[in-house]
Amino acid sequence: MASIDEIFQKSGLPSKRKLDPVRDPSEIYKSAKVASNGHSGRRHAHAEEEDQDMADDDDDVEAGPALPPPDDEEQEDEQGDDEEGRFFGGGITAQEKEILNFMDKEDDKIDPNAAPEKIDLAWLKKTALAFEKNITRNAQLRARYEAEPAKFIDSEADLDASIKSLSILSEHPDLYSDFARLGCVGSLVGLLAHDNTDIAIDAAEIIGELTDEDVAATEAQWGALVDALLEADLLGLLVSNFARLDETQEADRSGVYHALGVVENLCSRAETTEAIGKDDALLKWLLTRAQKAEKPVTQNKQYAAEILAILVQSSAANRRRLAGLDAVDVMLQLVAAYRKRDPEKGGDEEEYMENLFEALTCIVDEPEGKAKFIDAEGMELCLIMLREGKASKPASLRLLDHAAAWASTSSSPAAKSSSTPTSNAAAQVCNKIVQAGGLKPIFTLFMKNTTPPKKSTSNEHNNPQTTEHLLGIFSSMIRLLPAQSPERIRTLAKFVEKDYEKTERLVRLRRDYAARVALVDTQISQEKRAAVDDEEREEMADEWFSRRLDAGLFCLQTIDVILAWLVAEDDGARRKIVSLLADRDESLDVLRKTIQEQIDGIGDDLKENDEGRDTRDMLVTLAQFLG
């Protein structure tokens, strides 16, 4: 009896499956794929069948007188089997029609409301068993027929399909713990070392799907999977794949992207981020990949820079480790390309530049990063960008602010036990600003940036972040530059020159920010009176504080600290500030009130370390000068 495929081919109807060209197995075994049902979907036509087709076509030719009109049943058959006239008036043999009717009846038996396969522990065990069998069978056939790819290509295709079948687990994270317990996680990670890079890439892609942030897994479920992945040396195998994948090939380029995606997913947990940061091989590869010369910048180059930025955002240990790998010098060389040239707006290169600056800004928060920043002439580069830069100007100003900042975000024991490492490093940065001729560009930018934040403005000089960073630099310099040092005297002279114009600008800025904060404070006071009880007020406390910060509280407090320093340092500045405040019927008491609020806001955790105590002592002393 003829097969269904033969019948369809003879009838001239379009085949349900496409014929693949026959190729040498040794050319295609590397990327063999399978259909969703696990079969290759290939079939062959034979010359005898084609000859029979031609004979059948000859038999269909009509000759002689016309046939008598068909009866009703035959007429119905010629009109087709459905309302649309599926076969446009017939054209199929009785045998073909019988086969099609049989297929229609089988389709009718399928219940559209039938429940899908239940994804539970039993399903997982069955899937895991099939997965392990496919891995074992492929390994055995590869070892036995190493030089004959045709003999293990089918097992490769089965293994590929088995890997992809694990994708459904991302919709059932409750099975993650069982998946790890069954040992399948280790087997999946092991496939990253498979000789066929397509298999390794598929494994990386599935690991990425299982660890994606969109998976609705609990912290315990996600942790069980990730811990098993790391225990199976996931990071080491990812790095080995980076080394062997050729990004000039599209498939390998996609593989690098998926592997980077896995690293990014792992960074969603702080302890895992630090574990990644301990892998020097991975950090060095990321730095090398970010340096690779490309025009235009590719997605993977941008991705490498992004992961470096992610690694240092939440981990002081990673910041110090990258500083030790001379990442500051490497990244400064990369951002130097944007001194006068802007990256394409909205492209990968723009994001690449932003990620490099973000990583640098985080690293220089640490004393080690500040020291590397000075050694690599980062100060000089930032000042050049302030004078000549375009898109890089705001980022370089922010970097300068963090480099000069005294307050440390470090969680290291050294930083907690003593403020000396951070304050000394920050003081060196402040000295370098003056020595490198940075006062002029910084104060010039400050005089242009005179208005409070406006949402509607597009002018870079009216950017609220620009004002905030400038004020931060001034505050750090006045606080950290040694007394009677030439650098300190030159800095204070800037506030005195031209009849205290910079000091007057500070007071005007203070008025703007004070008005904005006062408006929000009035609204908050009304909400506090309307609150039902103390519990509701406590719940709203964080939101109220956030609104005050958005209104400019930080800038207001920073300005008042700078003004208090000027009052303490120079009698002429004191008289000028008192005179300017009197124009609005104010006195030095408004400055003292703001400083007292900062003193009260220092938490118990900060009071326990030298940094917090030094800050409090400084504010108390300044408040006394305002009395």
C-alpha positions as CSV (number, residue, x, y, z in Angstrom):
1,M,0.0,0.0,0.0
2,A,1.3,3.4,-0.9
3,S,2.4,5.8,1.9
4,I,0.6,9.0,2.7
5,D,3.6,11.0,1.6
6,E,3.6,9.2,-1.7
7,I,-0.1,9.9,-2.2
8,F,0.3,13.6,-1.5
9,Q,3.3,13.8,-3.8
10,K,1.5,12.0,-6.7
11,S,-1.6,14.2,-6.3
12,G,0.3,17.3,-7.0
13,L,-0.9,18.8,-3.7
14,P,1.7,20.8,-1.7
15,S,3.6,18.6,0.7
16,K,3.1,19.1,4.5
17,R,6.9,19.0,5.0
18,K,9.6,20.6,3.1
19,L,12.3,18.6,1.5
20,D,15.8,19.4,2.7
21,P,18.7,19.2,0.1
22,V,20.9,16.2,0.6
23,R,24.3,17.2,2.0
24,D,27.3,15.5,3.3
25,P,26.7,14.6,7.0
26,S,30.2,15.8,8.0
27,E,29.2,19.3,6.9
28,I,26.0,19.5,8.8
29,Y,26.5,17.5,12.0
30,K,27.7,20.6,13.9
31,S,24.3,22.4,13.7
32,A,21.8,19.6,13.3
33,K,18.4,20.6,14.6
34,V,15.1,18.7,15.0
35,A,11.5,19.4,14.7
36,S,9.4,19.8,17.9
37,N,8.3,16.1,17.8
38,G,12.0,15.0,17.8
39,H,12.2,13.7,14.2
40,S,14.3,15.1,11.5
41,G,11.5,15.6,9.0
42,R,13.4,14.3,6.0
43,R,12.0,12.0,3.3
44,H,13.2,11.0,-0.2
45,A,11.4,10.8,-3.5
46,H,12.2,7.8,-5.8
47,A,12.5,7.8,-9.5
48,E,10.0,5.0,-9.8
49,E,7.4,7.0,-8.0
50,E,8.0,10.0,-10.3
51,D,7.6,7.7,-13.3
52,Q,4.3,6.4,-11.8
53,D,3.2,10.0,-11.3
54,M,3.7,10.7,-15.1
55,A,1.8,7.5,-15.9
56,D,-1.1,8.5,-13.7
57,D,-1.2,11.9,-15.3
58,D,-1.4,10.3,-18.7
59,D,-4.3,8.2,-17.5
60,D,-6.2,11.3,-16.5
61,V,-6.3,12.7,-20.1
62,E,-9.8,12.7,-21.5
63,A,-10.5,11.4,-25.0
64,G,-13.6,10.5,-27.1
65,P,-17.1,11.7,-26.6
66,A,-18.2,13.6,-23.6
67,L,-19.3,11.6,-20.6
68,P,-23.0,11.6,-19.5
69,P,-23.9,14.1,-16.7
70,P,-22.9,12.9,-13.3
71,D,-25.5,11.8,-10.7
72,D,-26.1,13.8,-7.6
73,E,-23.6,12.0,-5.5
74,E,-20.8,12.4,-8.0
75,Q,-21.8,16.1,-8.5
76,E,-21.4,16.6,-4.7
77,D,-18.0,15.0,-4.8
78,E,-16.8,17.2,-7.6
79,Q,-17.8,20.3,-5.6
80,G,-15.4,19.4,-2.9
81,D,-15.5,18.2,0.6
82,D,-16.2,21.5,2.3
83,E,-18.1,24.7,1.8
84,E,-15.1,26.5,0.2
85,G,-14.6,23.7,-2.4
86,R,-11.3,22.6,-0.9
87,F,-10.1,20.9,-4.1
88,F,-11.8,23.2,-6.5
89,G,-14.1,20.7,-8.1
90,G,-12.2,17.4,-7.4
91,G,-9.0,16.3,-9.1
92,I,-8.2,13.5,-6.6
93,T,-8.6,9.8,-6.9
94,A,-11.0,7.7,-4.9
95,Q,-8.0,6.3,-2.9
96,E,-6.8,9.8,-2.1
97,K,-10.3,10.9,-1.1
98,E,-10.5,7.9,1.3
99,I,-7.2,8.8,2.9
100,L,-8.3,12.5,3.4
101,N,-11.6,11.4,4.9
102,F,-9.8,9.2,7.3
103,M,-7.6,12.0,8.4
104,D,-10.5,14.3,8.9
105,K,-12.2,11.8,11.1
106,E,-9.0,11.4,13.2
107,D,-8.8,15.2,13.6
108,D,-12.5,15.2,14.8
109,K,-11.5,12.8,17.6
110,I,-9.1,15.3,19.1
111,D,-10.7,17.1,22.0
112,P,-9.8,20.8,21.9
113,N,-10.7,21.0,25.6
114,A,-8.3,18.2,26.6
115,A,-6.0,19.2,29.5
116,P,-2.4,19.7,28.6
117,E,0.4,17.5,29.9
118,K,0.8,18.1,33.7
119,I,4.2,19.6,34.5
120,D,5.0,18.1,37.9
121,L,7.7,16.1,39.6
122,A,6.8,12.9,37.7
123,W,7.1,14.9,34.4
124,L,10.4,16.3,35.6
125,K,11.8,12.8,36.4
126,K,10.8,11.5,33.0
127,T,12.3,14.5,31.2
128,A,15.4,14.3,33.3
129,L,15.9,10.6,32.5
130,A,15.5,11.2,28.8
131,F,17.9,14.2,29.0
132,E,20.6,12.1,30.8
133,K,20.1,9.2,28.3
134,N,20.6,11.5,25.4
135,I,23.7,13.0,26.9
136,T,25.1,9.5,27.5
137,R,24.2,8.1,24.1
138,N,25.7,11.1,22.3
139,A,28.9,10.8,24.3
140,Q,29.2,7.1,23.6
141,L,28.6,7.5,19.8
142,R,31.0,10.4,19.6
143,A,33.7,8.4,21.3
144,R,33.0,5.3,19.1
145,Y,32.7,7.1,15.8
146,E,34.9,10.2,16.3
147,A,35.9,10.4,12.7
148,E,32.5,9.5,11.3
149,P,30.0,12.3,12.1
150,A,27.2,10.6,10.1
151,K,27.0,8.0,12.8
152,F,26.4,10.3,15.7
153,I,24.5,13.1,14.0
154,D,21.1,11.7,15.0
155,S,22.1,11.5,18.7
156,E,23.3,15.2,18.4
157,A,19.9,16.2,17.1
158,D,18.1,14.3,19.9
159,L,20.4,16.0,22.5
160,D,19.6,19.4,21.0
161,A,15.9,18.8,21.3
162,S,16.3,17.4,24.8
163,I,18.1,20.6,25.9
164,K,15.3,22.8,24.4
165,S,12.6,20.8,26.2
166,L,14.0,22.1,29.5
167,S,12.8,25.6,28.6
168,I,9.4,24.9,30.0
169,L,10.9,24.7,33.5
170,S,11.1,28.5,33.5
171,E,7.3,28.5,33.8
172,H,7.5,26.2,36.7
173,P,10.2,27.4,39.1
174,D,8.7,25.3,41.9
175,L,10.6,22.4,40.3
176,Y,14.0,24.2,40.4
177,S,15.0,22.5,43.7
178,D,14.1,19.1,42.4
179,F,15.9,19.8,39.1
180,A,19.1,20.6,41.0
181,R,18.6,17.6,43.3
182,L,18.3,15.2,40.4
183,G,21.7,16.3,39.2
184,C,20.4,17.7,35.9
185,V,21.9,21.2,36.6
186,G,25.4,19.8,36.6
187,S,24.7,17.9,33.4
188,L,23.3,21.0,31.8
189,V,26.3,23.1,32.8
190,G,28.6,20.3,31.6
191,L,27.2,20.7,28.1
192,L,28.9,24.1,27.9
193,A,32.1,22.1,27.3
194,H,30.6,20.0,24.5
195,D,32.7,19.7,21.4
196,N,29.8,20.9,19.3
197,T,29.6,24.7,20.0
198,D,26.0,24.7,18.9
199,I,25.1,22.4,21.8
200,A,27.1,24.6,24.2
201,I,25.3,27.7,22.9
202,D,21.9,26.1,23.4
203,A,22.8,25.1,26.9
204,A,23.8,28.7,27.7
205,E,20.6,30.0,26.2
206,I,18.5,27.6,28.4
207,I,20.4,28.5,31.5
208,G,19.7,32.2,30.6
209,E,16.0,31.5,30.4
210,L,15.9,29.6,33.7
211,T,17.7,32.4,35.5
212,D,16.0,35.3,33.8
213,E,14.6,38.0,36.1
214,D,11.2,37.6,34.6
215,V,10.9,34.1,35.9
216,A,8.4,34.1,38.8
217,A,10.6,32.3,41.2
218,T,11.0,32.9,44.9
219,E,14.4,33.8,46.3
220,A,14.8,30.2,47.7
221,Q,13.8,28.6,44.3
222,W,16.1,30.8,42.3
223,G,18.9,30.4,44.9
224,A,18.7,26.6,44.8
225,L,19.2,26.7,41.0
226,V,21.9,29.3,41.0
227,D,23.9,27.6,43.8
228,A,23.8,24.4,41.8
229,L,25.0,26.2,38.7
230,L,27.9,27.8,40.4
231,E,28.9,24.6,42.2
232,A,29.1,22.9,38.7
233,D,31.7,25.6,37.7
234,L,29.3,27.6,35.5
235,L,31.6,30.7,35.5
236,G,34.7,28.7,34.5
237,L,32.9,27.0,31.6
238,L,31.4,30.3,30.4
239,V,34.8,31.9,30.3
240,S,36.2,28.9,28.3
241,N,33.3,29.4,25.8
242,F,34.2,33.0,25.4
243,A,37.7,31.9,24.4
244,R,36.6,29.4,21.8
245,L,33.7,31.2,20.2
246,D,34.4,33.2,17.0
247,E,32.3,36.3,17.0
248,T,32.8,36.8,13.2
249,Q,30.3,33.9,12.9
250,E,26.7,34.9,13.6
251,A,25.9,31.8,15.7
252,D,29.0,32.2,17.9
253,R,28.3,35.9,18.3
254,S,24.8,34.9,19.5
255,G,26.4,32.4,21.9
256,V,28.6,35.1,23.5
257,Y,25.5,37.3,23.9
258,H,23.6,34.5,25.7
259,A,26.6,33.7,27.9
260,L,26.8,37.4,28.9
261,G,23.1,37.3,29.6
262,V,23.7,34.5,32.1
263,V,26.3,36.5,33.9
264,E,23.9,39.5,34.1
265,N,21.2,37.3,35.5
266,L,23.4,36.0,38.2
267,C,24.2,39.6,39.3
268,S,20.7,40.1,40.6
269,R,21.8,38.7,43.9
270,A,24.5,40.5,45.9
271,E,26.4,37.5,47.2
272,T,26.4,36.0,43.7
273,T,27.7,39.3,42.3
274,E,30.7,39.2,44.7
275,A,31.3,35.5,43.7
276,I,31.5,36.6,40.1
277,G,33.8,39.4,41.0
278,K,36.3,36.9,42.5
279,D,36.7,35.2,39.1
280,D,39.7,37.1,37.7
281,A,39.6,35.3,34.4
282,L,36.0,36.6,33.8
283,L,36.9,40.1,34.8
284,K,39.9,40.2,32.6
285,W,37.9,38.8,29.6
286,L,35.3,41.5,30.2
287,L,37.9,44.2,30.2
288,T,39.6,42.8,27.1
289,R,36.2,42.5,25.3
290,A,35.3,46.1,26.2
291,Q,38.7,47.2,24.6
292,K,38.2,45.4,21.4
293,A,38.4,47.8,18.4
294,E,35.1,47.8,16.6
295,K,33.5,50.3,14.3
296,P,30.6,50.5,14.9
297,V,30.5,49.3,18.5
298,T,28.7,46.0,18.6
299,Q,26.1,44.8,21.0
300,N,28.5,42.4,22.8
301,K,31.1,45.1,23.3
302,Q,28.5,47.3,24.9
303,Y,27.2,44.3,26.9
304,A,30.7,43.6,28.4
305,A,30.9,47.2,29.6
306,E,27.4,47.0,31.0
307,I,28.2,43.9,33.1
308,L,31.4,45.6,34.4
309,A,29.2,48.5,35.5
310,I,26.7,46.1,37.2
311,L,29.5,44.3,39.0
312,V,30.8,47.5,40.7
313,Q,27.5,49.2,41.5
314,S,26.6,47.1,44.6
315,S,29.9,45.5,45.7
316,A,32.8,47.4,47.3
317,A,34.9,44.2,47.0
318,N,34.4,44.2,43.2
319,R,35.3,47.8,43.0
320,R,38.6,47.2,44.8
321,R,39.3,44.1,42.8
322,L,38.8,45.9,39.5
323,A,40.9,48.8,40.7
324,G,43.7,46.2,41.4
325,L,43.4,45.0,37.8
326,D,44.1,48.5,36.5
327,A,40.5,48.8,35.2
328,V,40.6,52.6,35.9
329,D,43.5,53.1,33.5
330,V,41.8,50.9,30.8
331,M,38.5,52.6,31.1
332,L,40.0,56.1,31.1
333,Q,41.7,55.3,27.8
334,L,38.4,54.1,26.4
335,V,36.4,57.2,27.4
336,A,39.2,59.5,26.2
337,A,37.9,58.9,22.7
338,Y,34.9,61.0,23.6
339,R,36.7,64.2,24.5
340,K,35.6,65.9,21.3
341,R,33.5,63.2,19.6
342,D,30.0,62.3,20.6
343,P,28.7,58.7,20.1
344,E,25.7,58.2,17.9
345,K,22.5,59.2,19.8
346,G,20.5,56.2,20.9
347,G,22.9,53.6,19.7
348,D,25.0,50.9,21.3
349,E,28.0,53.2,21.4
350,E,26.2,55.8,23.5
351,E,25.2,53.2,26.0
352,Y,28.8,51.8,25.9
353,M,30.2,55.2,26.9
354,E,27.6,55.7,29.7
355,N,28.5,52.2,31.1
356,L,32.2,53.0,31.1
357,F,31.6,56.2,33.0
358,E,29.3,54.5,35.4
359,A,31.9,51.8,36.2
360,L,34.6,54.4,36.7
361,T,32.4,56.5,39.0
362,C,31.7,53.5,41.2
363,I,35.3,52.4,41.3
364,V,36.6,55.9,42.4
365,D,34.3,55.7,45.4
366,E,37.0,53.5,47.0
367,P,40.4,54.8,48.2
368,E,42.1,52.3,45.9
369,G,40.1,53.7,42.9
370,K,40.9,57.3,43.8
371,A,44.6,56.5,43.9
372,K,44.4,54.8,40.5
373,F,42.4,57.7,39.1
374,I,45.2,60.1,40.0
375,D,48.0,57.9,38.8
376,A,46.2,57.4,35.4
377,E,45.8,61.1,35.0
378,G,42.1,60.8,35.2
379,M,41.8,64.3,36.7
380,E,43.4,65.9,33.7
381,L,41.1,64.0,31.3
382,C,38.0,65.1,33.2
383,L,39.1,68.7,33.1
384,I,39.7,68.5,29.4
385,M,36.2,67.1,28.9
386,L,34.7,69.9,31.0
387,R,36.4,72.4,28.7
388,E,35.9,70.7,25.4
389,G,33.6,67.7,25.8
390,K,29.9,67.5,24.7
391,A,28.0,64.4,25.6
392,S,30.9,63.4,27.9
393,K,30.8,66.6,30.0
394,P,28.1,65.7,32.5
395,A,29.5,62.2,33.0
396,S,33.0,63.6,33.6
397,L,31.7,66.1,36.1
398,R,29.9,63.4,38.0
399,L,33.1,61.3,37.9
400,L,35.1,64.2,39.3
401,D,32.6,64.7,42.1
402,H,32.8,61.1,43.2
403,A,36.6,61.1,43.0
404,A,36.8,64.1,45.3
405,A,34.1,63.0,47.7
406,W,35.2,62.2,51.2
407,A,32.3,60.0,52.3
408,S,33.0,56.4,51.5
409,T,30.5,53.8,50.4
410,S,33.0,51.1,51.2
411,S,32.0,48.3,53.5
412,S,35.6,47.2,54.1
413,P,36.8,46.8,57.7
414,A,39.5,49.4,57.0
415,A,37.0,52.0,55.9
416,K,34.7,51.3,58.9
417,S,37.5,51.5,61.4
418,S,39.1,54.6,60.2
419,S,38.3,57.5,57.8
420,T,42.0,58.1,57.0
421,P,42.3,56.0,53.8
422,T,39.3,57.6,52.2
423,S,39.8,61.1,53.4
424,N,43.5,61.1,52.4
425,A,42.8,59.8,49.0
426,A,39.9,62.3,48.5
427,A,42.2,65.1,49.7
428,Q,44.8,64.2,47.1
429,V,42.1,64.4,44.4
430,C,41.1,67.9,45.7
431,N,44.7,69.0,45.6
432,K,45.1,67.6,42.1
433,I,42.1,69.6,40.9
434,V,43.8,72.9,41.9
435,Q,47.2,71.9,40.7
436,A,45.9,70.8,37.3
437,G,44.2,74.2,36.8
438,G,40.7,72.9,37.5
439,L,39.4,75.9,39.5
440,K,38.7,78.0,36.4
441,P,36.6,75.5,34.4
442,I,34.7,74.4,37.5
443,F,33.8,77.9,38.6
444,T,33.1,79.0,35.1
445,L,30.6,76.2,34.8
446,F,29.1,77.1,38.2
447,M,28.5,80.7,37.2
448,K,26.6,79.5,34.1
449,N,24.6,77.1,36.2
450,T,22.6,79.6,38.2
451,T,19.0,78.5,38.0
452,P,17.2,75.8,40.0
453,P,16.0,72.6,38.4
454,K,13.4,73.0,35.7
455,K,11.8,70.0,34.1
456,S,11.1,71.8,30.9
457,T,14.7,73.0,30.3
458,S,17.0,71.3,27.8
459,N,20.0,73.5,28.5
460,E,22.9,71.5,29.9
461,H,23.8,74.4,32.3
462,N,20.3,74.2,33.9
463,N,20.7,70.5,34.6
464,P,20.0,69.9,38.3
465,Q,22.6,67.1,38.4
466,T,25.2,69.5,37.1
467,T,24.5,71.9,40.0
468,E,24.5,69.0,42.5
469,H,27.9,67.8,41.4
470,L,29.5,71.2,41.4
471,L,28.3,71.9,44.9
472,G,29.6,68.5,45.9
473,I,33.1,69.3,44.5
474,F,33.1,72.7,46.3
475,S,32.0,71.1,49.6
476,S,34.8,68.4,49.3
477,M,37.5,70.9,48.5
478,I,36.6,73.3,51.4
479,R,36.5,70.4,53.8
480,L,39.5,68.5,52.8
481,L,42.1,70.9,51.5
482,P,44.7,71.4,54.3
483,A,44.5,74.6,56.3
484,Q,46.9,77.4,55.1
485,S,47.9,75.3,52.0
486,P,48.2,77.1,48.7
487,E,45.5,75.0,47.2
488,R,43.0,76.0,50.0
489,I,43.9,79.6,49.8
490,R,43.4,79.6,46.0
491,T,40.0,77.9,46.3
492,L,38.7,80.4,49.0
493,A,40.0,83.2,46.8
494,K,37.6,82.2,44.1
495,F,34.7,82.9,46.4
496,V,36.1,86.3,47.3
497,E,37.2,87.6,43.9
498,K,35.1,90.1,42.0
499,D,33.3,91.4,45.0
500,Y,32.2,87.9,46.2
501,E,30.2,87.2,43.1
502,K,30.5,83.4,43.5
503,T,29.4,83.7,47.1
504,E,26.4,85.9,46.0
505,R,25.5,83.2,43.5
506,L,25.5,80.6,46.2
507,V,23.1,82.7,48.3
508,R,20.7,83.2,45.3
509,L,20.8,79.4,44.6
510,R,20.0,78.9,48.3
511,R,16.9,81.0,48.1
512,D,15.6,79.0,45.1
513,Y,16.1,75.7,46.8
514,A,14.8,76.9,50.1
515,A,11.6,78.0,48.5
516,R,11.1,74.7,46.8
517,V,11.7,72.7,49.9
518,A,9.5,75.0,52.0
519,L,6.6,74.4,49.6
520,V,6.9,70.6,49.9
521,D,7.3,71.0,53.7
522,T,4.0,72.8,53.8
523,Q,2.3,70.1,51.9
524,I,3.8,67.4,54.2
525,S,2.7,69.3,57.3
526,Q,-0.9,69.2,56.0
527,E,-0.6,65.5,55.3
528,K,0.8,64.8,58.8
529,R,-2.2,66.6,60.4
530,A,-4.5,64.5,58.3
531,A,-2.8,61.3,59.2
532,V,-5.0,59.0,61.3
533,D,-2.3,57.8,63.8
534,D,1.4,57.6,64.4
535,E,1.7,54.3,62.5
536,E,0.5,55.9,59.3
537,R,2.9,58.8,59.8
538,E,5.7,56.3,60.2
539,E,4.8,54.5,57.0
540,M,4.8,57.8,55.1
541,A,8.1,59.0,56.5
542,D,10.3,57.6,53.8
543,E,8.0,59.0,51.0
544,W,8.0,62.4,52.6
545,F,11.8,62.4,52.9
546,S,12.0,61.4,49.2
547,R,9.8,64.2,48.2
548,R,12.0,66.7,50.1
549,L,15.1,65.3,48.3
550,D,13.4,65.7,45.0
551,A,12.6,69.3,45.8
552,G,16.3,70.0,46.4
553,L,17.0,69.3,50.1
554,F,20.5,67.8,49.4
555,C,21.6,70.9,47.4
556,L,20.2,73.2,50.1
557,Q,22.1,71.4,52.8
558,T,25.3,71.4,50.8
559,I,25.0,75.1,50.0
560,D,24.5,75.9,53.7
561,V,27.6,73.9,54.7
562,I,29.7,75.8,52.1
563,L,28.3,79.1,53.3
564,A,29.1,78.1,56.9
565,W,32.7,77.3,56.0
566,L,33.0,80.7,54.3
567,V,31.6,82.4,57.4
568,A,34.2,80.6,59.5
569,E,37.1,81.2,57.1
570,D,36.7,84.8,56.1
571,D,35.3,87.9,57.9
572,G,34.6,89.6,54.6
573,A,32.6,86.6,53.4
574,R,30.7,86.6,56.7
575,R,29.6,90.2,56.3
576,K,28.6,89.6,52.6
577,I,26.5,86.6,53.5
578,V,24.8,88.4,56.4
579,S,24.0,91.3,54.1
580,L,22.6,89.1,51.4
581,L,20.4,87.1,53.8
582,A,19.1,90.3,55.3
583,D,17.6,91.3,51.9
584,R,15.0,88.6,52.7
585,D,14.8,89.3,56.4
586,E,16.9,86.3,57.1
587,S,19.9,85.7,59.3
588,L,22.6,83.1,59.9
589,D,20.0,81.3,61.9
590,V,18.5,79.8,58.7
591,L,21.9,78.2,58.0
592,R,22.3,76.9,61.5
593,K,18.8,75.4,61.3
594,T,19.7,73.4,58.2
595,I,23.0,72.2,59.7
596,Q,21.3,71.2,62.9
597,E,18.8,69.1,60.8
598,Q,21.8,67.3,59.3
599,I,23.3,66.7,62.8
600,D,20.0,65.2,63.9
601,G,19.8,63.0,60.8
602,I,23.1,61.2,61.5
603,G,22.0,57.7,62.4
604,D,23.4,55.5,65.2
605,D,25.2,53.3,62.6
606,L,27.2,56.3,61.4
607,K,28.0,57.5,64.9
608,E,29.8,54.2,65.5
609,N,32.6,54.8,63.0
610,D,35.1,57.6,62.7
611,E,33.6,58.9,59.5
612,G,30.3,59.5,61.1
613,R,31.8,61.0,64.2
614,D,34.1,63.3,62.2
615,T,31.1,64.5,60.1
616,R,29.1,65.3,63.2
617,D,32.0,67.1,64.9
618,M,32.5,69.2,61.8
619,L,28.8,70.2,61.6
620,V,28.6,71.0,65.3
621,T,31.7,73.3,64.9
622,L,30.2,75.0,61.9
623,A,26.9,75.6,63.8
624,Q,28.9,77.3,66.6
625,F,30.5,79.7,64.1
626,L,26.9,80.7,63.0
627,G,25.9,81.6,66.6
